[in-house]
Amino acid sequence: MFNLAPEQTMAAQDDEVPLNAIRAFVIVAREGSVTRAASSLGTTQSSVSRYLSVLRDYLGADLIERRGRRSHLTEFGRLFANAVSEPLETVGFTAKRMRRRAAAGTNRIVVRTSLSTFASSLLIPNLQAFSAEAGGVIVDVVSSLSPPTSSDGYDILITRDLSVIEPADSWEIYNEELVCVGPPNLVAGRELSIVRSTPILNITSRPDILPTWLRAMNLSSNDIRAGARYDHNYLALPAVMTGKCLLVAPEIIVSDMVRGGALQIIPGSRAPSGMQYRAYAVDRSEHPEIARSFCRWVARLCKKATLARAT
């Protein structure tokens, strides 16, 4: 119930701003009816009327006038409603966003990412190391290409192309570099010229990669042979490891396969894509310190993968 606190009736006398009364008035203004406002607030019409009386006394002007069975805003009421409605919504939104809910008995964080291949090739294989480092934290991973909203349930966002519209700490975790790879039995001892005669797979979820890489190599689409199409890099990787084709991909997602000998980078094929991977720890996380610790860990993981290339 939306009950009228006794001290609210004294707001006009002690100059305390009657916030509950303002909230009730904003609902009345929105609904156009004391009856509907009472239903929306889960209280009685008489309680809403008392709030309106408190606010009228505090402001020294009428906000509502009766016309038949309906309540209408006075000119002053309309001006006041316009002035306070948006800030009041902002306060409510911020409070919900930053609410710290009680932990459900165990430390658990949700990592959301738009980088499914990065997650499957580098992030997920190393999660057990983070869990051990953080005292057994459970890490759930979900992937989505949709822009995140403040109502989505996640603690961390790892992305290349999405932005966070709510308060969050952020980390730059990787400046993307592209390489052209193939199976060792196909590319061993070969130079960059192999790309002119060997099919290069096309990744439809990253249509930017191949044109960007071709420009960096001073090549055009007419200089190469187009290979099969795949939706994502994680689908194309088995194909390039077992077939007679090449793949241009972010180096970080093929680094383990290169070190393991399943793939080989064609010499001289490395080029920056201009894309940057970022990790965000949202303020409303139930475990903000764990979320920030995870982002720092991911940054170290990416740095380690990059340094391993150099060695």
C-alpha positions as CSV (number, residue, x, y, z in Angstrom):
1,M,0.0,0.0,0.0
2,F,1.0,3.6,-0.7
3,N,0.3,4.9,2.8
4,L,0.5,8.5,3.9
5,A,3.2,8.9,6.6
6,P,2.1,11.2,9.5
7,E,5.2,13.4,9.0
8,Q,4.1,14.1,5.4
9,T,1.1,16.1,6.6
10,M,3.5,18.6,8.2
11,A,5.6,19.1,5.1
12,A,4.2,22.5,4.4
13,Q,5.1,23.6,8.0
14,D,8.6,22.3,8.3
15,D,9.6,22.9,4.7
16,E,10.5,19.3,4.0
17,V,9.9,18.5,0.4
18,P,6.9,16.0,0.2
19,L,8.5,13.6,-2.2
20,N,5.7,10.9,-1.8
21,A,3.1,13.6,-2.5
22,I,5.0,14.7,-5.6
23,R,5.1,11.1,-6.8
24,A,1.4,10.7,-6.3
25,F,0.7,13.9,-8.2
26,V,2.8,12.8,-11.1
27,I,0.8,9.5,-11.3
28,V,-2.4,11.5,-11.2
29,A,-1.2,13.8,-14.0
30,R,-0.2,10.8,-16.1
31,E,-3.4,8.8,-15.5
32,G,-5.7,11.8,-15.7
33,S,-7.7,10.5,-12.8
34,V,-7.4,10.2,-9.0
35,T,-9.2,6.8,-9.2
36,R,-6.8,5.4,-11.8
37,A,-3.8,6.9,-10.0
38,A,-4.9,5.2,-6.7
39,S,-5.1,1.8,-8.5
40,S,-1.7,2.3,-10.1
41,L,-0.2,3.1,-6.7
42,G,-2.0,0.3,-4.9
43,T,-3.7,2.7,-2.4
44,T,-7.0,4.4,-1.8
45,Q,-8.5,7.5,-3.5
46,S,-8.6,9.2,-0.1
47,S,-4.9,8.7,0.4
48,V,-4.1,10.1,-3.0
49,S,-6.4,13.1,-2.3
50,R,-4.5,13.7,1.0
51,Y,-1.2,13.7,-0.9
52,L,-2.6,16.2,-3.3
53,S,-3.7,18.4,-0.4
54,V,-0.2,18.2,1.2
55,L,1.4,19.2,-2.1
56,R,-1.1,22.0,-2.6
57,D,-0.3,23.4,0.9
58,Y,3.4,23.1,0.3
59,L,3.4,24.8,-3.1
60,G,0.7,27.3,-2.2
61,A,-1.2,26.8,-5.5
62,D,-3.9,24.4,-6.8
63,L,-2.6,21.7,-9.1
64,I,-5.9,19.8,-9.8
65,E,-9.4,21.1,-10.5
66,R,-12.6,19.1,-10.9
67,R,-14.6,19.3,-14.1
68,G,-17.6,17.0,-13.7
69,R,-16.3,13.6,-12.9
70,R,-12.8,14.1,-14.2
71,S,-9.8,15.8,-12.6
72,H,-7.8,18.2,-14.8
73,L,-4.5,19.9,-14.2
74,T,-4.5,23.6,-13.6
75,E,-2.0,25.6,-15.6
76,F,0.3,25.6,-12.6
77,G,-0.2,21.9,-12.2
78,R,0.7,21.3,-15.8
79,L,3.9,23.3,-15.5
80,F,4.9,21.5,-12.3
81,A,4.2,18.1,-13.8
82,N,6.3,18.8,-16.8
83,A,9.1,20.0,-14.6
84,V,9.3,17.0,-12.2
85,S,8.1,14.0,-14.1
86,E,11.3,13.3,-16.0
87,P,13.6,13.8,-13.0
88,L,11.4,11.6,-10.8
89,E,11.6,8.8,-13.5
90,T,15.3,9.2,-13.6
91,V,15.6,8.8,-9.8
92,G,13.5,5.6,-9.9
93,F,15.4,4.2,-12.9
94,T,18.8,5.0,-11.2
95,A,17.7,3.4,-7.9
96,K,16.5,0.2,-9.6
97,R,19.7,0.1,-11.7
98,M,22.0,0.4,-8.8
99,R,20.1,-1.8,-6.4
100,R,22.2,-4.4,-4.7
101,R,20.1,-7.5,-4.3
102,A,20.8,-10.0,-1.7
103,A,23.2,-12.7,-2.9
104,A,21.5,-16.1,-3.6
105,G,24.0,-18.0,-1.4
106,T,26.8,-18.3,-3.9
107,N,29.0,-16.0,-5.9
108,R,27.8,-16.1,-9.5
109,I,28.3,-13.7,-12.3
110,V,26.8,-13.5,-15.8
111,V,29.1,-12.6,-18.7
112,R,27.3,-11.4,-21.8
113,T,29.2,-11.1,-25.1
114,S,28.7,-10.3,-28.7
115,L,31.9,-12.1,-29.5
116,S,30.9,-15.8,-29.7
117,T,34.1,-17.0,-31.3
118,F,36.3,-15.1,-28.9
119,A,34.2,-16.7,-26.1
120,S,34.5,-20.2,-27.4
121,S,38.1,-20.1,-28.4
122,L,39.8,-18.1,-25.6
123,L,37.4,-17.1,-22.8
124,I,35.6,-20.3,-22.0
125,P,38.6,-22.6,-22.1
126,N,40.2,-20.4,-19.4
127,L,37.2,-19.8,-17.1
128,Q,38.2,-22.5,-14.7
129,A,41.4,-20.6,-14.0
130,F,39.5,-17.5,-13.1
131,S,37.1,-19.5,-10.9
132,A,39.9,-21.0,-9.0
133,E,41.6,-17.6,-8.6
134,A,38.3,-16.0,-7.4
135,G,37.5,-18.7,-4.8
136,G,35.1,-20.8,-6.8
137,V,33.0,-18.1,-8.5
138,I,30.5,-19.6,-11.0
139,V,30.6,-17.8,-14.4
140,D,27.6,-18.0,-16.7
141,V,28.3,-17.0,-20.3
142,V,25.6,-15.9,-22.8
143,S,26.0,-14.5,-26.3
144,S,23.8,-11.9,-28.0
145,L,24.3,-9.5,-30.9
146,S,21.4,-7.3,-29.6
147,P,22.3,-4.0,-27.9
148,P,22.1,-4.5,-24.1
149,T,19.5,-2.7,-21.9
150,S,19.6,-1.8,-18.2
151,S,16.9,-4.5,-17.6
152,D,19.0,-7.3,-19.0
153,G,20.4,-9.6,-16.4
154,Y,24.2,-9.5,-16.7
155,D,27.2,-8.3,-14.7
156,I,29.8,-8.0,-17.5
157,L,29.6,-7.2,-21.2
158,I,32.5,-8.1,-23.5
159,T,32.0,-6.6,-26.9
160,R,33.6,-5.1,-30.0
161,D,30.7,-3.2,-31.5
162,L,28.1,-2.6,-28.8
163,S,27.9,0.2,-26.2
164,V,26.7,0.3,-22.7
165,I,24.1,3.0,-22.0
166,E,24.3,2.7,-18.2
167,P,27.0,3.5,-15.7
168,A,29.9,0.9,-15.9
169,D,33.6,0.6,-15.5
170,S,35.3,-0.3,-18.7
171,W,38.6,-1.9,-19.8
172,E,40.3,-2.0,-23.2
173,I,41.2,-5.7,-23.5
174,Y,42.4,-6.1,-27.1
175,N,43.2,-4.1,-30.3
176,E,42.2,-6.5,-33.0
177,E,44.7,-7.7,-35.5
178,L,43.9,-9.9,-38.5
179,V,45.9,-12.8,-39.9
180,C,45.4,-15.2,-42.8
181,V,45.8,-18.8,-41.7
182,G,45.6,-22.2,-43.2
183,P,46.5,-25.8,-42.3
184,P,50.3,-26.4,-42.1
185,N,50.3,-29.0,-44.9
186,L,48.8,-26.4,-47.2
187,V,50.7,-23.2,-46.3
188,A,54.0,-24.4,-44.9
189,G,56.9,-22.6,-46.7
190,R,54.4,-20.6,-48.8
191,E,54.4,-16.8,-49.2
192,L,51.5,-14.3,-49.2
193,S,51.0,-15.0,-52.9
194,I,49.1,-18.2,-51.9
195,V,46.0,-16.1,-51.3
196,R,45.7,-15.5,-55.1
197,S,45.2,-19.2,-55.8
198,T,43.7,-20.7,-52.7
199,P,40.0,-20.1,-51.7
200,I,39.5,-17.8,-48.7
201,L,36.4,-18.5,-46.6
202,N,33.9,-15.7,-46.1
203,I,32.4,-15.0,-42.7
204,T,29.0,-13.3,-43.1
205,S,28.7,-12.1,-39.5
206,R,32.0,-10.1,-40.0
207,P,31.7,-8.7,-43.5
208,D,34.2,-6.0,-42.6
209,I,37.1,-8.4,-42.0
210,L,38.0,-9.5,-45.5
211,P,37.8,-6.0,-47.2
212,T,39.8,-4.5,-44.4
213,W,42.5,-7.1,-44.7
214,L,42.6,-6.9,-48.5
215,R,43.2,-3.1,-48.3
216,A,46.0,-3.6,-45.8
217,M,47.6,-6.2,-48.2
218,N,47.1,-3.9,-51.2
219,L,44.8,-6.5,-52.8
220,S,41.3,-6.3,-54.2
221,S,38.5,-8.9,-54.2
222,N,39.5,-9.6,-57.8
223,D,42.9,-10.8,-56.7
224,I,41.6,-13.7,-54.6
225,R,39.4,-16.7,-54.9
226,A,36.2,-16.6,-52.9
227,G,35.6,-19.7,-50.8
228,A,32.6,-21.1,-48.9
229,R,30.5,-18.9,-46.7
230,Y,30.0,-19.4,-42.9
231,D,28.0,-17.5,-40.4
232,H,30.7,-17.3,-37.8
233,N,34.4,-17.9,-37.3
234,Y,33.8,-20.8,-34.9
235,L,32.0,-22.6,-37.8
236,A,34.7,-21.8,-40.3
237,L,37.7,-22.9,-38.1
238,P,37.1,-26.7,-38.4
239,A,36.7,-26.2,-42.1
240,V,40.0,-24.4,-42.6
241,M,41.9,-26.8,-40.3
242,T,40.7,-29.8,-42.4
243,G,40.3,-28.4,-45.9
244,K,42.3,-26.8,-48.6
245,C,41.3,-23.2,-47.9
246,L,42.4,-20.1,-46.0
247,L,40.7,-17.9,-43.4
248,V,41.3,-14.3,-42.5
249,A,40.4,-14.0,-38.8
250,P,41.3,-12.1,-35.6
251,E,44.6,-13.4,-34.4
252,I,43.4,-13.8,-30.9
253,I,40.8,-16.4,-31.7
254,V,43.3,-18.6,-33.7
255,S,46.3,-18.1,-31.4
256,D,45.9,-21.3,-29.5
257,M,45.4,-23.3,-32.7
258,V,48.5,-21.8,-34.2
259,R,50.5,-22.6,-31.1
260,G,49.1,-26.1,-31.1
261,G,50.1,-26.7,-34.7
262,A,46.6,-27.0,-36.1
263,L,46.9,-23.8,-38.1
264,Q,49.8,-21.7,-39.5
265,I,49.9,-18.0,-40.1
266,I,51.0,-17.0,-43.6
267,P,54.0,-14.7,-43.3
268,G,53.3,-11.0,-43.9
269,S,49.6,-11.4,-43.5
270,R,49.1,-9.6,-40.1
271,A,47.2,-6.3,-40.2
272,P,45.2,-4.2,-37.7
273,S,41.5,-4.1,-38.2
274,G,40.9,-0.9,-36.3
275,M,38.4,-2.7,-33.9
276,Q,38.8,-2.7,-30.2
277,Y,37.5,-5.3,-27.7
278,R,36.2,-3.8,-24.4
279,A,34.9,-5.3,-21.2
280,Y,32.3,-3.5,-19.1
281,A,31.4,-4.2,-15.4
282,V,28.0,-2.6,-14.9
283,D,27.4,-0.7,-11.6
284,R,24.2,-2.6,-10.8
285,S,26.0,-6.0,-10.6
286,E,25.1,-7.9,-7.5
287,H,28.9,-8.7,-7.2
288,P,30.6,-5.5,-8.4
289,E,34.0,-6.3,-7.1
290,I,34.0,-9.8,-8.7
291,A,32.8,-8.3,-11.9
292,R,35.6,-5.8,-12.0
293,S,38.1,-8.5,-11.0
294,F,36.8,-10.6,-14.0
295,C,37.4,-7.7,-16.4
296,R,40.9,-7.2,-15.1
297,W,41.5,-10.9,-15.5
298,V,40.2,-10.9,-19.1
299,A,42.5,-8.0,-19.9
300,R,45.4,-10.0,-18.6
301,L,44.3,-13.1,-20.5
302,C,44.2,-11.1,-23.8
303,K,47.6,-9.6,-23.1
304,K,49.1,-13.0,-22.4
305,A,47.7,-14.3,-25.7
306,T,49.2,-11.4,-27.5
307,L,52.6,-11.8,-25.8
308,A,52.6,-15.5,-26.6
309,R,52.6,-14.6,-30.3
310,A,55.7,-12.5,-29.9
311,T,57.6,-15.3,-28.3
